[in-house]
Amino acid sequence: MAPDKIWARINARPVRVLVDVGAGIGFYAIPFSRRMAEQENRPGENAPPGLVVALDIQGAMIPHLKQAVRAEKAPGVAVLQAAGERLPLIDGSADVLLMANLFHELADPQAALEEAQRVLAPGGRLAVIDWRTEPTPKGPPLDIRIAERQAAEMMVQAGFRHVQSHGVLPYHWFLLAEM
């Protein structure tokens, strides 16, 4: 899933607040918090501390996610339980919102995209990563996967612009869009 490849594309502009919806055990939240801390410590820069808000709907995942954050000593990670369609964040509070391996699981993907739009600041970026609709060595059943083109159309319908596909992952599609 290559967090470094994803970070290289979402970090086109400085990231102060990143929301990881469906964070699981922190596969992206933890390395991204480190990248954001590195931004803060660049010589000559006086950047405010970055924050990763790691959200997961599964209550059972929250203790595991908190433990992973503690074990990895990940800086600036807040862990919350929440659904992608109802984020406990104020309007315009995030620079980047990430949904990785989540889109096919959402009960209402369009509502989640609209919620992402509410939470993102003007110029904010939405990154959606999910399984390709072709056989892969692992992943969910093909019949529940969502096609990249369908996801891109939904993003446009929700008001996102400059939707771009990044073919950097072997089994996943990766879309990046702006507010």
Contacts in CASP RR format, 6 or more apart in sequence:
PFRMAT RR
TARGET T0000
AUTHOR 0000-0000-0000
METHOD contacts of the structure
MODEL  1
MAPDKIWARINARPVRVLVDVGAGIGFYAIPFSRRMAEQENRPGENAPPG
LVVALDIQGAMIPHLKQAVRAEKAPGVAVLQAAGERLPLIDGSADVLLMA
NLFHELADPQAALEEAQRVLAPGGRLAVIDWRTEPTPKGPPLDIRIAERQ
AAEMMVQAGFRHVQSHGVLPYHWFLLAEM
1 27 0 8 1.000
1 28 0 8 1.000
1 100 0 8 1.000
1 129 0 8 1.000
1 169 0 8 1.000
1 172 0 8 1.000
2 168 0 8 1.000
2 169 0 8 1.000
3 27 0 8 1.000
3 28 0 8 1.000
3 31 0 8 1.000
3 32 0 8 1.000
4 31 0 8 1.000
5 168 0 8 1.000
5 169 0 8 1.000
6 28 0 8 1.000
6 98 0 8 1.000
6 100 0 8 1.000
6 127 0 8 1.000
6 129 0 8 1.000
6 168 0 8 1.000
6 174 0 8 1.000
7 31 0 8 1.000
7 32 0 8 1.000
7 35 0 8 1.000
9 127 0 8 1.000
9 166 0 8 1.000
9 168 0 8 1.000
9 174 0 8 1.000
9 176 0 8 1.000
10 18 0 8 1.000
10 96 0 8 1.000
10 98 0 8 1.000
10 125 0 8 1.000
10 127 0 8 1.000
10 176 0 8 1.000
11 35 0 8 1.000
12 125 0 8 1.000
13 95 0 8 1.000
14 39 0 8 1.000
14 47 0 8 1.000
14 95 0 8 1.000
15 32 0 8 1.000
15 35 0 8 1.000
15 36 0 8 1.000
15 39 0 8 1.000
15 50 0 8 1.000
15 95 0 8 1.000
15 96 0 8 1.000
16 36 0 8 1.000
16 47 0 8 1.000
16 48 0 8 1.000
16 50 0 8 1.000
16 51 0 8 1.000
16 95 0 8 1.000
17 50 0 8 1.000
17 51 0 8 1.000
17 52 0 8 1.000
17 53 0 8 1.000
17 93 0 8 1.000
17 94 0 8 1.000
17 95 0 8 1.000
17 96 0 8 1.000
18 29 0 8 1.000
18 32 0 8 1.000
18 36 0 8 1.000
18 51 0 8 1.000
18 52 0 8 1.000
18 53 0 8 1.000
18 94 0 8 1.000
18 95 0 8 1.000
18 96 0 8 1.000
18 97 0 8 1.000
18 98 0 8 1.000
19 52 0 8 1.000
19 53 0 8 1.000
19 55 0 8 1.000
19 87 0 8 1.000
19 89 0 8 1.000
19 94 0 8 1.000
19 96 0 8 1.000
19 97 0 8 1.000
19 98 0 8 1.000
19 119 0 8 1.000
20 26 0 8 1.000
20 28 0 8 1.000
20 29 0 8 1.000
20 32 0 8 1.000
20 52 0 8 1.000
20 53 0 8 1.000
20 54 0 8 1.000
20 55 0 8 1.000
20 98 0 8 1.000
20 100 0 8 1.000
21 55 0 8 1.000
21 82 0 8 1.000
21 84 0 8 1.000
21 87 0 8 1.000
21 97 0 8 1.000
21 98 0 8 1.000
21 99 0 8 1.000
21 102 0 8 1.000
21 112 0 8 1.000
21 116 0 8 1.000
22 54 0 8 1.000
22 55 0 8 1.000
22 56 0 8 1.000
22 57 0 8 1.000
22 84 0 8 1.000
22 99 0 8 1.000
22 100 0 8 1.000
22 101 0 8 1.000
22 102 0 8 1.000
23 29 0 8 1.000
23 54 0 8 1.000
23 55 0 8 1.000
23 56 0 8 1.000
23 61 0 8 1.000
23 65 0 8 1.000
23 79 0 8 1.000
24 54 0 8 1.000
24 56 0 8 1.000
24 58 0 8 1.000
24 61 0 8 1.000
24 64 0 8 1.000
24 65 0 8 1.000
25 61 0 8 1.000
25 64 0 8 1.000
25 65 0 8 1.000
25 68 0 8 1.000
26 54 0 8 1.000
26 65 0 8 1.000
26 68 0 8 1.000
26 69 0 8 1.000
27 100 0 8 1.000
28 98 0 8 1.000
28 100 0 8 1.000
29 52 0 8 1.000
29 54 0 8 1.000
29 65 0 8 1.000
29 69 0 8 1.000
29 74 0 8 1.000
29 77 0 8 1.000
30 68 0 8 1.000
30 69 0 8 1.000
30 72 0 8 1.000
30 74 0 8 1.000
30 77 0 8 1.000
32 52 0 8 1.000
32 98 0 8 1.000
33 50 0 8 1.000
33 52 0 8 1.000
33 74 0 8 1.000
33 75 0 8 1.000
33 76 0 8 1.000
33 77 0 8 1.000
34 74 0 8 1.000
34 75 0 8 1.000
36 50 0 8 1.000
36 51 0 8 1.000
36 52 0 8 1.000
36 75 0 8 1.000
36 76 0 8 1.000
37 49 0 8 1.000
37 50 0 8 1.000
37 75 0 8 1.000
37 76 0 8 1.000
39 45 0 8 1.000
39 47 0 8 1.000
39 50 0 8 1.000
40 47 0 8 1.000
40 48 0 8 1.000
40 49 0 8 1.000
40 50 0 8 1.000
49 75 0 8 1.000
49 76 0 8 1.000
50 76 0 8 1.000
51 76 0 8 1.000
51 77 0 8 1.000
51 78 0 8 1.000
52 74 0 8 1.000
52 76 0 8 1.000
52 77 0 8 1.000
52 78 0 8 1.000
53 77 0 8 1.000
53 78 0 8 1.000
53 80 0 8 1.000
53 89 0 8 1.000
53 94 0 8 1.000
54 65 0 8 1.000
54 69 0 8 1.000
54 77 0 8 1.000
54 78 0 8 1.000
54 79 0 8 1.000
54 80 0 8 1.000
55 79 0 8 1.000
55 80 0 8 1.000
55 81 0 8 1.000
55 82 0 8 1.000
55 84 0 8 1.000
55 87 0 8 1.000
56 62 0 8 1.000
56 65 0 8 1.000
56 81 0 8 1.000
56 82 0 8 1.000
57 81 0 8 1.000
57 82 0 8 1.000
57 83 0 8 1.000
57 84 0 8 1.000
58 81 0 8 1.000
59 81 0 8 1.000
62 79 0 8 1.000
62 81 0 8 1.000
65 79 0 8 1.000
66 79 0 8 1.000
68 74 0 8 1.000
69 77 0 8 1.000
69 79 0 8 1.000
80 88 0 8 1.000
82 88 0 8 1.000
84 99 0 8 1.000
84 102 0 8 1.000
84 106 0 8 1.000
84 112 0 8 1.000
84 115 0 8 1.000
85 106 0 8 1.000
85 107 0 8 1.000
85 108 0 8 1.000
85 111 0 8 1.000
85 112 0 8 1.000
85 115 0 8 1.000
86 115 0 8 1.000
87 115 0 8 1.000
87 116 0 8 1.000
87 118 0 8 1.000
87 119 0 8 1.000
89 119 0 8 1.000
90 119 0 8 1.000
91 118 0 8 1.000
91 119 0 8 1.000
92 118 0 8 1.000
92 119 0 8 1.000
92 120 0 8 1.000
92 121 0 8 1.000
92 122 0 8 1.000
93 119 0 8 1.000
93 121 0 8 1.000
94 119 0 8 1.000
94 120 0 8 1.000
94 121 0 8 1.000
94 124 0 8 1.000
95 120 0 8 1.000
95 121 0 8 1.000
95 124 0 8 1.000
95 125 0 8 1.000
96 120 0 8 1.000
96 124 0 8 1.000
96 125 0 8 1.000
96 126 0 8 1.000
96 127 0 8 1.000
97 116 0 8 1.000
97 119 0 8 1.000
97 120 0 8 1.000
97 124 0 8 1.000
97 125 0 8 1.000
97 126 0 8 1.000
97 127 0 8 1.000
98 127 0 8 1.000
98 128 0 8 1.000
98 129 0 8 1.000
99 112 0 8 1.000
99 116 0 8 1.000
99 126 0 8 1.000
99 127 0 8 1.000
99 128 0 8 1.000
99 129 0 8 1.000
99 130 0 8 1.000
100 127 0 8 1.000
100 128 0 8 1.000
100 129 0 8 1.000
100 130 0 8 1.000
101 129 0 8 1.000
101 130 0 8 1.000
101 131 0 8 1.000
101 172 0 8 1.000
102 130 0 8 1.000
103 109 0 8 1.000
103 112 0 8 1.000
103 128 0 8 1.000
103 130 0 8 1.000
103 146 0 8 1.000
103 151 0 8 1.000
104 130 0 8 1.000
104 131 0 8 1.000
104 140 0 8 1.000
104 144 0 8 1.000
104 145 0 8 1.000
104 146 0 8 1.000
105 140 0 8 1.000
106 112 0 8 1.000
109 146 0 8 1.000
109 151 0 8 1.000
109 154 0 8 1.000
110 154 0 8 1.000
110 157 0 8 1.000
110 158 0 8 1.000
113 126 0 8 1.000
113 154 0 8 1.000
113 155 0 8 1.000
113 157 0 8 1.000
113 158 0 8 1.000
113 160 0 8 1.000
114 158 0 8 1.000
116 126 0 8 1.000
116 158 0 8 1.000
117 126 0 8 1.000
117 158 0 8 1.000
117 159 0 8 1.000
117 160 0 8 1.000
117 179 0 8 1.000
120 126 0 8 1.000
120 179 0 8 1.000
121 179 0 8 1.000
122 179 0 8 1.000
123 178 0 8 1.000
123 179 0 8 1.000
124 178 0 8 1.000
124 179 0 8 1.000
125 176 0 8 1.000
125 177 0 8 1.000
125 178 0 8 1.000
125 179 0 8 1.000
126 155 0 8 1.000
126 160 0 8 1.000
126 175 0 8 1.000
126 176 0 8 1.000
126 177 0 8 1.000
126 178 0 8 1.000
126 179 0 8 1.000
127 174 0 8 1.000
127 175 0 8 1.000
127 176 0 8 1.000
128 151 0 8 1.000
128 155 0 8 1.000
128 174 0 8 1.000
128 175 0 8 1.000
128 177 0 8 1.000
129 169 0 8 1.000
129 172 0 8 1.000
129 173 0 8 1.000
129 174 0 8 1.000
129 175 0 8 1.000
130 145 0 8 1.000
130 146 0 8 1.000
130 148 0 8 1.000
130 151 0 8 1.000
130 172 0 8 1.000
130 173 0 8 1.000
131 139 0 8 1.000
131 140 0 8 1.000
131 145 0 8 1.000
131 171 0 8 1.000
131 172 0 8 1.000
131 173 0 8 1.000
132 145 0 8 1.000
132 148 0 8 1.000
132 171 0 8 1.000
132 172 0 8 1.000
132 173 0 8 1.000
133 142 0 8 1.000
133 145 0 8 1.000
133 146 0 8 1.000
133 147 0 8 1.000
133 148 0 8 1.000
134 142 0 8 1.000
135 142 0 8 1.000
136 171 0 8 1.000
137 171 0 8 1.000
138 171 0 8 1.000
139 171 0 8 1.000
148 165 0 8 1.000
148 173 0 8 1.000
148 175 0 8 1.000
151 173 0 8 1.000
151 175 0 8 1.000
152 163 0 8 1.000
152 165 0 8 1.000
152 175 0 8 1.000
155 163 0 8 1.000
155 175 0 8 1.000
155 177 0 8 1.000
156 163 0 8 1.000
159 179 0 8 1.000
160 177 0 8 1.000
160 178 0 8 1.000
160 179 0 8 1.000
161 177 0 8 1.000
161 178 0 8 1.000
161 179 0 8 1.000
162 177 0 8 1.000
162 178 0 8 1.000
163 175 0 8 1.000
163 176 0 8 1.000
163 177 0 8 1.000
164 175 0 8 1.000
164 176 0 8 1.000
164 177 0 8 1.000
165 173 0 8 1.000
165 174 0 8 1.000
165 175 0 8 1.000
166 174 0 8 1.000
166 175 0 8 1.000
166 176 0 8 1.000
167 173 0 8 1.000
167 174 0 8 1.000
168 174 0 8 1.000
END
